[in-house]
């Protein structure tokens, strides 16, 4: 959720922080703030609103500092306002802290601190933590790093924090548990951030903090890491694969539109080096050592949230059809809080774009503790899920900045398709001829997606007709039912129009009551096993004066005569239709949202990486 950025070095810190906060704003944009350290003088600027509002608030005021921390907030405890904005200071004013996560036992800690004479200004859990560190520092007579370590032993919850102490003006202390934090190492300078996006333009060398680790960054002594048990750790320095140009809009009006149009490349990159047409094979290097676990699995559990959960639903169809393994798809947020039956014969696939989704990480830990083999599918190299799973595959979709996920979905479905095909072939349940036909069709998908993108002008025309709708219904069958769910989610997320996705046959069991001449019904009606049934569903909608927007296979004439609007996609196998049919739905949501004046990259109340419950 919230975005953290910090700097210690030789340069002026404020421009580095502001630019970094802009790059992190997809993580939260309720409020923003910075704390600047200049020769022992600590100055805090913060306000409700976006990073641009913070810049305007600071204006021409002094920003001189070579040590500083910054934050952009997604509100959890307390509404978005100036007081609840980070950074937060101790009563003495000596300490200042920024935080991503939730301190679950903040209320009991707060009562104890109030009884000890502390007074609080905000509604946040974060302010409790900075007061706790300050209290320990004064009562135990210890330095900042030790006070942080001792304080974190009393904390229940998730955190990524960076703390400054004006009594130690050449130091900053950072720590993490269940929220991401990366340290950048430059030439005589150091960075800390929630992810690598604010760091990549300054250095390629980074250290990803592990759970329970504390980084002490000192101008004279450099970087040292220990854990909450006071054990020293050797920093493992990695080289970033991220490129700066991937973080720019590249001439598009919004990141979301750019990312929709990047899908021919991102799907191709997800297959690169894995799908070999010449040899007729699929090789997923990240899971090679666990192939037999797949082949022998009695059951596959897929855990994910949001768009990744929809990709997992497509994965259920894929694994059951091609590998003949029963699959259950679970919301990670529900899975972690019940008592699921998980054993050593189960294989769990955890899907997350960011690799930091809190609920998915908790589900992984639960399944690991019960002996299951965990396979991760995520996009961000070095992310927590990539490190805590037994094995996995990166999607290689590139940075996704738009809060509403687009290219991550198609990349995840591509990787799931490769996995299912590989397992089906190795189990011998997928015939050689069928396997090779599917490989060829999958290889052709990027070019077909490019062709679908060519229908954008037509989709924009349809968007203009329905931009003022108050409700929408999305229908699909089989492989396209999860796509209907994803299409509805996209419309809800960025246009704020209420939308629901349903299996087309279930429309008669309730949703049909909503249909009237004002209700757009988006139906995925491509040629395939359920085509005739979907045509019947369209006729049922038309009989009740509903407006039908149909996604059809190129050359279809039957649905064209029934629907109010049709958008054609190239013909492909039923199993691969999700990769094509989702693209018009993404574009439709995007253009409706733009026409309604919505902020498509930063929709209200949402943030990109859900690192809290």
C-alpha positions as CSV (number, residue, x, y, z in Angstrom):
1,X,0.0,0.0,0.0
2,X,1.7,3.2,1.2
3,X,4.9,4.3,-0.5
4,X,8.2,4.9,1.3
5,X,11.3,6.6,0.0
6,X,14.4,7.8,1.9
7,X,17.8,9.1,1.1
8,X,21.2,9.6,2.8
9,X,24.1,10.9,0.8
10,X,25.9,14.0,-0.6
11,X,23.1,15.4,-2.8
12,X,20.1,17.5,-2.1
13,X,17.5,15.0,-0.8
14,X,14.3,16.8,-1.5
15,X,14.2,16.5,-5.3
16,X,15.2,12.8,-5.0
17,X,12.3,12.2,-2.6
18,X,9.7,14.1,-4.6
19,X,10.6,12.2,-7.8
20,X,10.6,9.0,-5.9
21,X,7.2,9.7,-4.4
22,X,5.8,10.4,-7.8
23,X,7.0,6.9,-8.9
24,X,5.4,5.4,-5.8
25,X,2.2,7.2,-5.9
26,X,0.4,4.2,-7.3
27,X,0.8,2.7,-3.9
28,X,-1.3,5.4,-2.2
29,X,-2.3,9.0,-2.9
30,X,-4.4,10.1,0.1
31,X,-1.7,12.3,1.5
32,X,2.1,12.9,1.3
33,X,4.9,14.2,3.4
34,X,8.7,14.5,3.8
35,X,11.0,15.0,6.8
36,X,14.3,16.8,6.0
37,X,17.4,16.6,8.2
38,X,20.0,19.4,7.9
39,X,22.8,19.5,10.4
40,X,20.6,18.3,13.2
41,X,17.6,20.4,12.3
42,X,14.5,18.4,11.5
43,X,11.8,19.9,9.2
44,X,8.5,18.1,8.4
45,X,6.2,19.1,5.5
46,X,3.0,17.1,5.0
47,X,-0.5,17.5,3.7
48,X,-3.6,15.8,2.5
49,X,-3.7,15.1,-1.3
50,X,-1.3,13.9,-3.9
51,X,2.4,14.5,-4.3
52,X,1.7,17.5,-6.4
53,X,-0.3,19.0,-3.5
54,X,2.8,18.4,-1.3
55,X,5.0,20.2,-3.8
56,X,2.6,23.2,-3.8
57,X,2.5,23.2,0.0
58,X,6.3,23.3,0.3
59,X,6.5,25.9,-2.4
60,X,9.6,28.1,-1.9
61,X,10.2,27.1,1.7
62,X,13.6,25.7,2.6
63,X,14.3,22.2,1.6
64,X,18.0,22.0,2.3
65,X,19.0,18.5,3.5
66,X,21.1,15.5,2.5
67,X,19.2,13.1,4.8
68,X,15.4,12.8,4.3
69,X,12.4,10.5,4.3
70,X,9.2,10.7,2.3
71,X,5.8,9.0,2.3
72,X,2.7,8.8,0.2
73,X,-0.3,7.3,2.1
74,X,-3.1,4.9,1.5
75,X,-5.3,5.5,4.6
76,X,-5.9,2.6,7.1
77,X,-6.2,4.2,10.5
78,X,-7.8,7.6,10.4
79,X,-9.1,9.6,7.4
80,X,-6.9,11.3,4.9
81,X,-6.0,14.7,6.3
82,X,-2.9,16.8,7.2
83,X,-2.6,15.4,10.7
84,X,-2.8,11.7,9.8
85,X,-0.3,12.2,6.9
86,X,3.2,10.8,7.4
87,X,5.9,11.4,8.7
88,X,5.0,11.3,12.3
89,X,7.1,12.7,15.1
90,X,7.7,11.8,18.8
91,X,6.5,14.1,21.6
92,X,10.1,15.4,22.0
93,X,10.3,16.1,18.3
94,X,13.6,14.3,18.1
95,X,12.3,11.3,16.1
96,X,10.4,11.1,12.9
97,X,9.1,8.0,11.2
98,X,7.3,6.7,8.1
99,X,5.5,3.4,7.9
100,X,3.8,1.0,5.5
101,X,1.7,-1.7,7.2
102,X,-0.6,-2.0,10.1
103,X,0.4,-2.2,13.8
104,X,-2.4,-4.6,15.1
105,X,-1.7,-4.0,18.8
106,X,-1.4,-0.2,18.5
107,X,-4.4,0.4,20.8
108,X,-3.0,-1.4,23.8
109,X,0.4,0.2,23.2
110,X,-1.2,3.6,23.0
111,X,-3.0,3.2,26.3
112,X,0.3,2.2,28.0
113,X,2.1,5.2,26.4
114,X,-0.6,7.6,27.4
115,X,-0.3,6.4,31.0
116,X,3.5,7.1,30.7
117,X,2.8,10.7,29.7
118,X,2.7,10.6,25.9
119,X,0.2,12.6,24.0
120,X,-1.0,11.9,20.5
121,X,-2.1,14.1,17.6
122,X,-3.3,11.7,15.0
123,X,-5.6,8.7,14.6
124,X,-2.9,6.5,13.1
125,X,-1.2,3.4,14.4
126,X,2.0,4.7,13.1
127,X,2.3,7.5,15.6
128,X,2.1,4.9,18.4
129,X,5.2,3.3,17.0
130,X,7.3,6.5,16.9
131,X,6.3,7.3,20.5
132,X,7.2,3.7,21.5
133,X,10.7,4.0,20.0
134,X,11.2,7.4,21.7
135,X,10.0,6.0,25.0
136,X,12.4,3.1,24.9
137,X,15.3,5.3,23.7
138,X,14.9,7.6,26.7
139,X,14.1,5.0,29.4
140,X,16.7,2.4,28.3
141,X,19.4,5.0,27.4
142,X,20.1,3.3,24.1
143,X,20.8,4.6,20.6
144,X,18.3,4.8,17.8
145,X,19.1,1.4,16.2
146,X,18.7,-0.4,19.5
147,X,15.6,1.5,20.4
148,X,14.0,0.4,17.1
149,X,15.0,-3.2,17.7
150,X,13.6,-3.3,21.2
151,X,10.4,-1.6,20.1
152,X,9.8,-4.0,17.3
153,X,9.8,-6.9,19.7
154,X,6.6,-5.4,21.2
155,X,4.9,-4.9,17.9
156,X,2.3,-7.2,16.4
157,X,1.5,-6.7,12.7
158,X,3.1,-5.7,9.5
159,X,5.6,-2.9,9.0
160,X,8.2,-1.3,6.7
161,X,9.6,1.7,8.5
162,X,12.4,4.3,8.2
163,X,13.3,6.4,11.2
164,X,15.4,9.5,11.7
165,X,16.8,11.0,14.9
166,X,17.9,14.6,15.0
167,X,20.4,13.6,17.7
168,X,22.0,11.3,15.1
169,X,21.8,13.5,11.9
170,X,24.0,11.2,9.7
171,X,22.0,8.0,10.3
172,X,18.7,6.4,9.3
173,X,17.3,3.1,10.5
174,X,15.0,1.0,8.4
175,X,13.2,-2.3,9.2
176,X,10.6,-4.6,7.7
177,X,8.1,-7.4,8.5
178,X,5.5,-8.5,6.0
179,X,5.8,-5.2,4.0
180,X,8.4,-4.7,1.4
181,X,11.5,-2.6,1.8
182,X,14.6,-2.3,-0.5
183,X,17.9,-0.6,0.2
184,X,19.7,1.0,-2.8
185,X,23.5,1.4,-2.6
186,X,25.1,4.1,-4.6
187,X,28.5,5.9,-4.6
188,X,28.6,7.3,-1.1
189,X,24.8,7.4,-0.9
190,X,22.0,5.2,0.2
191,X,18.3,4.9,-0.7
192,X,15.4,3.1,0.9
193,X,12.0,2.5,-0.8
194,X,9.0,0.3,-0.9
195,X,10.1,-1.0,-4.3
196,X,12.8,-0.4,-6.8
197,X,11.0,2.2,-8.9
198,X,12.5,5.3,-7.1
199,X,15.9,3.8,-6.9
200,X,16.6,2.5,-10.5
201,X,17.6,5.9,-11.9
202,X,20.3,6.3,-9.2
203,X,21.8,2.8,-8.7
204,X,21.3,-0.8,-9.9
205,X,22.7,-2.3,-6.6
206,X,20.1,-3.1,-4.1
207,X,19.5,-5.2,-0.9
208,X,16.0,-6.6,-0.3
209,X,15.5,-6.7,3.5
210,X,14.1,-9.9,4.8
211,X,11.4,-10.2,7.5
212,X,12.6,-9.2,10.9
213,X,15.7,-7.4,9.6
214,X,16.9,-3.9,10.6
215,X,19.1,-1.8,8.4
216,X,21.3,0.8,10.0
217,X,22.6,3.3,7.4
218,X,25.4,5.6,8.6
219,X,27.2,8.2,6.5
220,X,30.5,7.1,7.9
221,X,30.1,3.4,8.4
222,X,27.8,2.5,5.6
223,X,25.1,-0.2,5.7
224,X,24.9,-2.8,8.4
225,X,22.0,-5.3,8.9
226,X,20.9,-7.2,11.9
227,X,17.7,-8.8,13.0
228,X,15.3,-8.2,15.9
229,X,17.2,-11.0,17.8
230,X,20.4,-8.8,17.4
231,X,22.1,-11.2,15.1
232,X,24.3,-9.6,12.4
233,X,23.4,-10.4,8.8
234,X,25.5,-10.1,5.7
235,X,23.8,-7.8,3.1
236,X,23.2,-9.7,-0.2
237,X,23.6,-7.2,-3.0
238,X,21.6,-7.8,-6.2
239,X,21.5,-6.0,-9.5
240,X,18.2,-4.6,-10.6
241,X,16.8,-5.7,-13.9
242,X,14.4,-2.8,-14.1
243,X,14.9,-0.1,-16.7
244,X,14.0,3.5,-16.3
245,X,12.1,3.8,-19.6
246,X,9.7,1.2,-18.4
247,X,8.5,3.6,-15.7
248,X,7.5,6.4,-18.2
249,X,4.3,6.7,-20.1
250,X,6.0,6.6,-23.4
251,X,3.6,9.1,-25.1
252,X,0.4,7.5,-23.8
253,X,-2.1,9.5,-21.9
254,X,-2.2,7.0,-19.0
255,X,-0.1,4.2,-17.7
256,X,-3.1,1.9,-18.0
257,X,-3.5,2.5,-21.7
258,X,0.2,2.0,-22.2
259,X,0.1,-1.3,-20.3
260,X,-2.9,-2.5,-22.3
261,X,-1.0,-1.8,-25.5
262,X,2.1,-3.5,-24.2
263,X,0.4,-6.9,-24.0
264,X,1.7,-8.3,-27.3
265,X,5.2,-7.8,-26.0
266,X,4.5,-8.8,-22.3
267,X,2.8,-12.0,-23.4
268,X,5.7,-12.8,-25.7
269,X,8.2,-12.0,-22.9
270,X,6.2,-14.4,-20.6
271,X,6.8,-17.2,-23.2
272,X,10.3,-16.3,-24.2
273,X,12.8,-19.1,-23.6
274,X,10.0,-21.3,-22.3
275,X,8.0,-22.2,-25.4
276,X,10.2,-23.9,-28.0
277,X,8.3,-24.7,-31.2
278,X,11.3,-26.2,-33.0
279,X,11.7,-28.9,-30.3
280,X,8.0,-29.0,-29.5
281,X,8.4,-28.5,-25.8
282,X,7.7,-26.2,-22.8
283,X,10.6,-25.6,-20.3
284,X,10.0,-23.6,-17.2
285,X,13.4,-23.3,-15.6
286,X,12.1,-22.0,-12.3
287,X,10.1,-25.1,-11.6
288,X,12.3,-27.8,-13.2
289,X,13.3,-29.3,-9.8
290,X,9.6,-29.6,-8.9
291,X,8.2,-31.1,-12.1
292,X,7.5,-34.4,-10.5
293,X,5.5,-32.7,-7.7
294,X,3.3,-31.3,-10.5
295,X,3.0,-34.7,-12.2
296,X,2.2,-36.5,-8.9
297,X,0.0,-33.9,-7.4
298,X,-3.3,-35.2,-6.1
299,X,-4.7,-31.7,-6.1
300,X,-3.7,-28.2,-7.0
301,X,-4.7,-25.2,-4.8
302,X,-4.5,-21.8,-6.4
303,X,-4.4,-18.9,-3.9
304,X,-4.7,-15.3,-5.1
305,X,-6.6,-12.0,-4.7
306,X,-8.4,-9.7,-7.2
307,X,-7.3,-9.9,-10.8
308,X,-4.8,-12.6,-9.9
309,X,-7.7,-14.7,-8.6
310,X,-9.4,-14.4,-11.9
311,X,-6.3,-15.6,-13.6
312,X,-6.2,-18.5,-11.2
313,X,-9.8,-19.4,-12.2
314,X,-8.6,-19.6,-15.8
315,X,-5.8,-21.8,-14.5
316,X,-8.3,-24.2,-13.0
317,X,-9.9,-24.8,-16.4
318,X,-6.4,-25.2,-17.9
319,X,-5.0,-27.7,-15.4
320,X,-8.2,-29.8,-15.3
321,X,-8.5,-30.0,-19.1
322,X,-4.8,-30.5,-20.0
323,X,-3.3,-32.2,-16.9
324,X,-6.4,-33.9,-15.5
325,X,-5.5,-32.7,-11.9
326,X,-8.4,-31.4,-9.7
327,X,-8.0,-27.7,-8.9
328,X,-9.5,-25.5,-6.2
329,X,-9.1,-21.7,-6.5
330,X,-9.2,-19.9,-3.2
331,X,-9.3,-16.2,-2.2
332,X,-6.1,-15.9,-0.2
333,X,-7.9,-13.6,2.3
334,X,-10.4,-16.4,3.1
335,X,-8.0,-19.3,2.9
336,X,-5.8,-17.9,5.6
337,X,-8.6,-17.5,8.1
338,X,-10.3,-20.9,7.9
339,X,-8.9,-24.3,8.7
340,X,-8.2,-25.7,5.1
341,X,-7.3,-29.3,4.4
342,X,-3.8,-29.1,3.0
343,X,-1.3,-31.9,2.9
344,X,2.1,-33.0,1.5
345,X,0.4,-34.3,-1.7
346,X,-1.0,-30.9,-2.5
347,X,0.7,-28.4,-4.7
348,X,-0.2,-24.7,-4.1
349,X,0.2,-22.1,-6.8
350,X,0.3,-18.5,-5.3
351,X,-0.3,-15.7,-7.8
352,X,0.5,-12.0,-7.2
353,X,1.6,-9.3,-9.5
354,X,3.6,-7.5,-6.9
355,X,4.8,-10.5,-5.1
356,X,4.0,-8.7,-1.8
357,X,0.2,-9.3,-1.4
358,X,-0.2,-9.7,2.4
359,X,-3.1,-12.2,2.3
360,X,-1.4,-14.3,-0.3
361,X,1.8,-14.4,1.7
362,X,-0.1,-15.5,4.8
363,X,-1.8,-18.2,2.7
364,X,1.6,-19.4,1.6
365,X,2.9,-19.7,5.1
366,X,-0.1,-21.6,6.2
367,X,0.2,-24.1,3.3
368,X,4.0,-24.5,3.8
369,X,3.5,-25.2,7.5
370,X,1.3,-28.1,6.5
371,X,3.8,-29.6,4.1
372,X,2.5,-28.5,0.7
373,X,4.8,-27.6,-2.1
374,X,4.4,-23.9,-3.0
375,X,4.9,-22.5,-6.6
376,X,4.9,-18.8,-7.1
377,X,3.8,-16.8,-10.1
378,X,4.7,-13.1,-9.7
379,X,6.0,-10.2,-11.7
380,X,8.5,-8.4,-9.5
381,X,11.9,-9.9,-9.3
382,X,13.2,-10.2,-5.8
383,X,9.7,-9.8,-4.2
384,X,8.8,-11.5,-1.0
385,X,6.7,-14.2,-2.6
386,X,9.5,-15.1,-5.0
387,X,11.7,-15.6,-1.9
388,X,9.3,-17.6,0.3
389,X,8.0,-20.1,-2.2
390,X,9.7,-23.3,-3.0
391,X,10.0,-22.5,-6.7
392,X,8.1,-20.5,-9.3
393,X,8.0,-18.5,-12.5
394,X,8.3,-14.8,-13.1
395,X,5.8,-13.4,-15.6
396,X,8.3,-10.9,-17.1
397,X,5.5,-8.5,-17.9
398,X,7.6,-5.4,-16.9
399,X,6.5,-2.8,-14.4
400,X,2.8,-2.3,-14.1
401,X,2.1,1.2,-12.7
402,X,-1.7,1.6,-13.4
403,X,-3.5,0.5,-10.3
404,X,-6.1,-1.5,-12.4
405,X,-4.1,-4.6,-13.5
406,X,-4.1,-5.4,-17.2
407,X,-1.0,-6.9,-18.7
408,X,-0.3,-8.7,-15.4
409,X,-3.5,-10.7,-16.0
410,X,-2.6,-11.9,-19.5
411,X,1.0,-12.6,-18.4
412,X,-0.3,-14.7,-15.5
413,X,-2.7,-16.6,-17.7
414,X,0.2,-17.2,-20.2
415,X,2.4,-18.7,-17.5
416,X,-0.5,-20.9,-16.2
417,X,-1.1,-22.1,-19.8
418,X,2.5,-23.0,-20.2
419,X,2.5,-24.9,-16.8
420,X,-0.7,-26.8,-17.6
421,X,0.6,-27.8,-21.1
422,X,4.0,-28.9,-19.7
423,X,2.4,-31.0,-16.9
424,X,-0.2,-32.5,-19.3
425,X,2.5,-33.5,-21.7
426,X,4.7,-35.0,-19.0
427,X,1.8,-36.9,-17.5
428,X,1.0,-38.3,-21.0
429,X,-2.6,-37.2,-20.8
430,X,-2.3,-34.6,-23.6
431,X,-1.8,-36.2,-27.0
432,X,1.2,-35.1,-29.1
433,X,-0.8,-33.7,-31.9
434,X,-3.0,-31.7,-29.6
435,X,0.0,-30.5,-27.6
436,X,1.8,-29.2,-30.7
437,X,-1.4,-27.5,-32.1
438,X,-1.8,-25.7,-28.8
439,X,1.9,-24.6,-28.8
440,X,1.5,-23.2,-32.2
441,X,-1.7,-21.4,-31.3
442,X,-0.1,-20.0,-28.1
443,X,2.9,-18.7,-30.1
444,X,0.5,-16.8,-32.4
445,X,-1.4,-15.1,-29.5
446,X,0.8,-11.9,-29.3
447,X,0.1,-11.1,-33.0
448,X,-3.6,-11.7,-32.5
449,X,-3.7,-9.4,-29.4
450,X,-2.1,-6.8,-31.6
451,X,-5.0,-7.3,-34.1
452,X,-7.5,-6.9,-31.2
453,X,-5.9,-3.6,-30.2
454,X,-6.7,-2.4,-33.7
455,X,-10.4,-2.4,-32.8
456,X,-9.9,0.5,-30.2
457,X,-11.6,3.1,-32.3
458,X,-14.7,1.0,-32.5
459,X,-14.5,0.3,-28.7
460,X,-14.2,4.0,-28.0
461,X,-17.4,4.6,-30.0
462,X,-19.2,2.0,-27.9
463,X,-17.8,3.5,-24.7
464,X,-19.3,6.8,-25.6
465,X,-22.8,5.3,-25.9
466,X,-22.7,3.6,-22.5
467,X,-20.5,6.0,-20.4
468,X,-23.5,7.1,-18.3
469,X,-24.7,3.6,-17.4
470,X,-25.2,3.0,-13.7
471,X,-25.0,-0.8,-13.9
472,X,-23.5,-3.4,-16.3
473,X,-23.6,-7.2,-16.5
474,X,-20.8,-9.3,-17.9
475,X,-21.5,-12.9,-19.1
476,X,-19.2,-15.7,-20.1
477,X,-19.1,-19.5,-20.1
478,X,-16.3,-22.0,-19.5
479,X,-13.0,-20.3,-20.0
480,X,-14.6,-16.9,-20.5
481,X,-16.5,-16.9,-17.2
482,X,-13.4,-15.7,-15.3
483,X,-12.9,-13.1,-18.1
484,X,-16.4,-11.8,-17.5
485,X,-15.5,-11.4,-13.8
486,X,-12.3,-9.6,-14.8
487,X,-14.2,-7.3,-17.2
488,X,-16.7,-6.3,-14.5
489,X,-13.9,-5.7,-12.0
490,X,-12.1,-3.3,-14.4
491,X,-15.3,-1.3,-15.0
492,X,-15.9,-1.1,-11.2
493,X,-12.3,-0.1,-10.4
494,X,-11.8,2.8,-12.7
495,X,-15.2,4.1,-13.8
496,X,-17.1,3.5,-10.5
497,X,-20.0,1.9,-12.4
498,X,-21.5,-1.0,-10.6
499,X,-20.9,-4.2,-12.6
500,X,-21.2,-7.9,-12.0
501,X,-19.7,-10.9,-13.8
502,X,-21.7,-14.1,-14.1
503,X,-21.7,-17.5,-15.8
504,X,-24.1,-16.9,-18.7
505,X,-26.3,-19.8,-17.7
506,X,-26.7,-18.4,-14.2
507,X,-28.3,-15.2,-15.5
508,X,-31.7,-16.9,-15.3
509,X,-31.1,-17.6,-11.6
510,X,-31.4,-13.9,-10.5
511,X,-29.5,-11.3,-12.5
512,X,-32.0,-11.4,-15.4
513,X,-34.3,-9.4,-13.1
514,X,-32.0,-6.4,-13.5
515,X,-32.2,-6.3,-17.3
516,X,-34.0,-3.4,-19.0
517,X,-33.4,-1.1,-21.9
518,X,-30.8,0.9,-19.8
519,X,-28.7,-2.1,-18.8
520,X,-25.6,-2.9,-21.0
521,X,-24.9,-6.6,-21.0
522,X,-21.4,-7.5,-22.2
523,X,-21.3,-11.1,-23.5
524,X,-18.3,-13.1,-24.5
525,X,-19.8,-15.2,-27.3
526,X,-16.9,-16.7,-29.2
527,X,-17.1,-19.9,-31.2
528,X,-16.6,-22.9,-29.1
529,X,-18.2,-25.7,-27.1
530,X,-20.8,-23.5,-25.5
531,X,-21.5,-21.2,-28.4
532,X,-25.1,-22.2,-29.1
533,X,-25.9,-21.9,-25.3
534,X,-24.5,-18.4,-25.2
535,X,-26.5,-17.4,-28.3
536,X,-29.6,-18.5,-26.4
537,X,-28.6,-16.4,-23.4
538,X,-28.2,-13.4,-25.7
539,X,-31.7,-14.0,-27.1
540,X,-33.0,-14.0,-23.5
541,X,-31.4,-10.6,-22.8
542,X,-32.8,-9.2,-26.0
543,X,-36.3,-10.4,-25.2
544,X,-36.1,-8.2,-22.1
545,X,-34.8,-5.1,-24.1
546,X,-31.3,-5.4,-22.8
547,X,-28.4,-3.8,-24.8
548,X,-25.9,-6.4,-25.8
549,X,-22.2,-5.8,-26.5
550,X,-20.8,-9.1,-27.8
551,X,-17.2,-10.2,-28.1
552,X,-17.3,-12.6,-31.1
553,X,-15.1,-14.7,-33.3
554,X,-14.1,-13.0,-36.5
555,X,-16.7,-13.6,-39.2
556,X,-19.5,-14.4,-36.9
557,X,-22.9,-13.5,-38.4
558,X,-25.3,-15.1,-36.0
559,X,-24.5,-13.0,-33.0
560,X,-24.0,-10.0,-35.2
561,X,-27.7,-10.1,-36.1
562,X,-28.7,-10.3,-32.5
563,X,-26.4,-8.0,-30.6
564,X,-26.5,-4.2,-30.6
565,X,-22.7,-4.1,-31.0
566,X,-20.1,-6.7,-31.8
567,X,-16.3,-6.6,-31.3
568,X,-14.4,-9.3,-33.3
569,X,-11.4,-11.2,-32.1
570,X,-9.3,-13.7,-34.1
571,X,-10.2,-17.3,-33.9
572,X,-8.2,-19.5,-31.4
573,X,-8.5,-22.5,-29.2
574,X,-11.1,-22.2,-26.4
575,X,-8.4,-22.4,-23.8
576,X,-6.6,-19.4,-25.2
577,X,-9.7,-17.2,-25.7
578,X,-9.2,-15.4,-22.4
579,X,-5.9,-13.9,-23.6
580,X,-7.8,-12.3,-26.5
581,X,-11.3,-11.6,-25.1
582,X,-10.1,-9.7,-22.1
583,X,-8.4,-7.0,-24.2
584,X,-11.6,-5.4,-25.5
585,X,-13.0,-5.4,-22.0
586,X,-9.9,-3.5,-20.7
587,X,-10.2,-0.9,-23.5
588,X,-13.9,-0.5,-22.9
589,X,-13.4,0.1,-19.2
590,X,-10.6,2.5,-19.9
591,X,-12.4,4.7,-22.4
592,X,-15.6,4.8,-20.3
593,X,-13.6,5.9,-17.3
594,X,-11.8,8.6,-19.3
595,X,-15.0,9.9,-20.7
596,X,-16.4,10.1,-17.1
597,X,-13.5,12.1,-16.0
598,X,-12.1,9.5,-13.7
599,X,-8.4,9.1,-12.8
600,X,-7.8,5.8,-14.4
601,X,-4.2,5.3,-13.1
602,X,-5.1,6.2,-9.5
603,X,-8.8,5.3,-8.9
604,X,-10.3,6.4,-5.7
605,X,-9.8,4.3,-2.6
606,X,-7.5,1.9,-4.3
607,X,-3.8,1.2,-4.3
608,X,-1.6,-1.1,-6.4
609,X,0.2,-3.4,-3.9
610,X,-2.1,-4.6,-1.1
611,X,0.4,-5.2,1.6
612,X,-2.1,-4.9,4.5
613,X,-5.3,-6.7,5.3
